[in-house]
Amino acid sequence: MKFIYSPFRIAQIVCCLAILLSIFSSCKKEENKIYKTEILSFQTIDARGEPIKGAITANNDIYFYWPPEQKMPDSIAPVIKISEGSTVKPASGTKVPFNEQTSFSVTGHDGSVKVYKLKISPYDPEPFIKSVGFSANNLFIYPASEFYEYNLIDIENVGINEGIAANNKNIELFLVDANNTDIPLKMINKEDVPAAQLKTYLSWLDGQKGTFFVSVNKIEAGAYKKIKLKYKNHIVYYEKIINVKVRK
C-alpha cells in the first residue's frame, strides 16, 4: 500500500523530529553541566608580582611550591578558573589564609559539590656554595673589624640575606681542618658592622640575594680542607682548599 502524506502531515513530522532533537540536545547540555565540578586552573602571585600556579592533583589537592628566597605570605587572593556552569567558594579573587586549613568548594549545576584542599610545599632545592671570597678562596683575619668585605660567601638556594640574625639562623658554616674537625664560622649581620662600614655592607646585600659575610678573626691562620654548609635538613660541602690569612 502506498502512503501519501499531505503537506500538513509532513510539517507535523518535521516539527516532532525537531522537538525530539531539541530535547536530546538539552539533555546532553544538562548532563555536561551536572557532572563538571572541576577547578581548571588556580593561580596567585608571589612577592615580586610573578605568577605562581597551583598543581591540581587527582585527589583534589592544590599544591603550591613557594620560592625559597621569599617569605611565605599569610594570605593569598587566587584567581580560579572552574567548569562552565559551576560556582566556587570562596570566590575567585577572594583573600584567603595561605595554610592547609583552607579549602575550596566547587558546586555543579545539579548541586553536587567537590572540595579541593590547599597543600603548601616549600620548594626546597639542594643549596650549594657558589664562591668564597674575591681571591682564590681566601678568607682574612682582619683585626680592625669583624666585618671585612673580602670575607664573603655566595650561597645559592638558601634565601635572601637581609642582614638580620633571625633571617640567617638556618645557615651554619664551618671550616673543616686536616683532622676533619668542624670549626664554626661566625655569620656577620647588621649589628656586627661598625657604622662607618654599614653602607658598604648594605650595598652588597642590595640585589645580591645569596651573599653572606663571615668572620675568621677567632680562627687560626692556615689552610683548611673545605667548607661545610648546614641548611635546614641539608649538609653540603665546598670541596676546595680555603686559606685563612692575616690582613692588617
N, C-alpha and C positions, 0 to 999 in steps of 0.2 A: 504494500500500500504506500502510496506516495503522499508525504505530508507537505502541505502548502501553508507557510506561515505568512500571516498578514504583516504589514509594516509595524502595526501596533504591537503584535506579539513579539516581533524581533526586538523592538525597543525595550519591551519588558525584560526579555532575556539578557540583553546587554546591560540594563540597569541593575539586575540581580547580580550579574558577574562583577560589576564594578563595586557593588556594596560588599560582596564577599571578599574581593581583593583588598578593599579598604580595611575591613575588619582584620584580615590576616596580617596586613602591614602594621596596623595599630598594635596587634598582639606582639609582633616582633619587636617594635619600638618599646612597648611596655616591658617586655622581657629584658631588654638591654638595660633599661633604667633600673629595674628591680635588683639585678644582681651585680651592679657596678658600685662598689663602695671602696674605691681604691684611692690612695694617695699616690699621685703620679710623679710628683717632684716636691722637694722640701729644701728650701734654701734660706740662708741668712748671710750676714756679712761679718767679717772679723774687725779687729780694732783699726785696721788700715783701710777699711771700706772695701776689701776684696771679698768676692762671693765664696761661701763655703756651702757645699751641697751635702745633705744628709743621705746616707746609703740606706735604702729601704729593703729589708730582708723579707723572705717568705714567711717568717714568723711574726710579721707585722711590727718589727722593731725598726727604729730610725737611728742609725749610728752616726755620730759625729766624731771626727778626728780633729781636735783643736791644735793649731800651731804651737809648738813647744816654747817659742820665744815670746808668746803672748799670754797675759793673764786671762784665766777663764772668766767670762762675764757672769754676772749674777742673773741676767735675763737676756732673752733674745726676742725679736719680733719676726718670726719666719714668714716667708712667702710660700704659700702652699697651693699646689695645683691638684685638683681632685677630679674624679669621674664626672662626666656631664650629668646633671640632674641630681647630684648629691650635695650634701652640706657637711661642713666640718666645724667642730667646736673644740677648742677656741678657734675663732675665725682667722683666716689668713691675715697677717699683719698685726695681730694682737700680741702685745708683750706678755711673755710667759716666763716663769722661772726656768733657768737653764740647769736642770738637775733631772735625775732619773725618776723622780716622782711625777714628772709632767707627762701627760698622755693626751692624745687627740682622738676624738670620736667622729667617724665618718658615717653619716646616715644616708641610706639609699632611698630610692623613690617609694619603696614599699614599707619603709620604717625599719628595715634591718640595719644593724649597727656593727661596724668593725672598729676596734680600738687599737691604736698604734702607740707604742711606748718609746719614749726618748731614751737613748743609750749614749753615754758620753765616754769616749775612749781617747785620752790624750795621746796625740801622736808622739811616740817615744823611740825615735831612731837612736842608733848607737852613736855616742859622742866620740869625738877624736880631737887630738891636738894638731892644729894645722902648722903652727910655727912657734918658736921660742926665741925671744929677743930679736935684736936687729942684726947681730953679727955672729954667725957661726955657732948658734946655740949657746951663747954665753949669758950668764946672769952675774950681776955685780953686787958685791958688798959695798954699800955706799954710806959711810959713817955719818954724813951730814943730814941724812933723812931716810926714813923707811921707804918713802916713795922715790923711785928713780925711773924715769920714763923709758929707759932701755930694758927694764925688767918686765916686759910684757909677754903674755902668752895668749895666742889666739886659739880659742876652743870653739868648735862647731857643735851645734845641736844641744846646747845647754841653756838657751835663753839669752836674754839681754842683761848685760852688766849695768845696773842703774847706780852703782856706787854705794849701795845700801847693804849692810851686812846681812840683813834678813833675806835679801834677794839672792845672795850668794851662798846661803847656808847649806845648800845641797851639793856644793862643789868642794872637794878636798883634793889637794895636790901634794905630792911627795917627791922628793929626790930619792933615788934608790942607789945606795953605795955599793962598794965592791963585795960587801958581806950580805947583800940583799936586805939591808935594813932600810925601812921606810923613814925618811926624815921629813917631817911636815914643813910645808911652805906656807908662810903667812899671806893670806889674801889681803890686798890693800883696798880699803873703802874710803869714802869721803872723809870720815872722821880721823883717818890716819894721815891725811895730806895737809902739810903746812899751808897757811893762807896764801903765801907767795907762789906756791906751785899748783894751787887748786884750779886755776884757769887752764893750765896745761893739761892737768888730769882730766877735767871735764871735756876738753876739746877732743881728747882721744875717745871718750865714750860716745860722743855725738856722732852717730852714724856707723860706729864700729861695734856692732851688736855682740860680737864674740870676743872682745878684747878685755883681758883681765890682767891686773898687775899683782906681783908678788914681791915679798921682801926676803932676802937671804942674809940679812945683817947678822943673824944669830947662828949662821951655818958656817962651818969651816970651809976655807978655800980649797979647791981641788977639783978632780974630775969625778963625775958620777955617771953610773951606767945608763940611766934613763929617768923619765918622769912617769910617775903613776898617777892616774886620774880616777877618782871615785865620784860618781854622779848618780844619785838615787840607787838603783839596783845594778848599775853598770860599773865595771872596773876595766880600764883600758890603759895601754902603755904607749908612751912616745919613745920608741926604741932607738935613741941616738945619744951619744955621749954629751953630757952637759958640763960645761966648765964654769965653776964659780970662781970669780976673780975679785980682787980688791980694787975699787975705783976711788981715787982721792979727789 
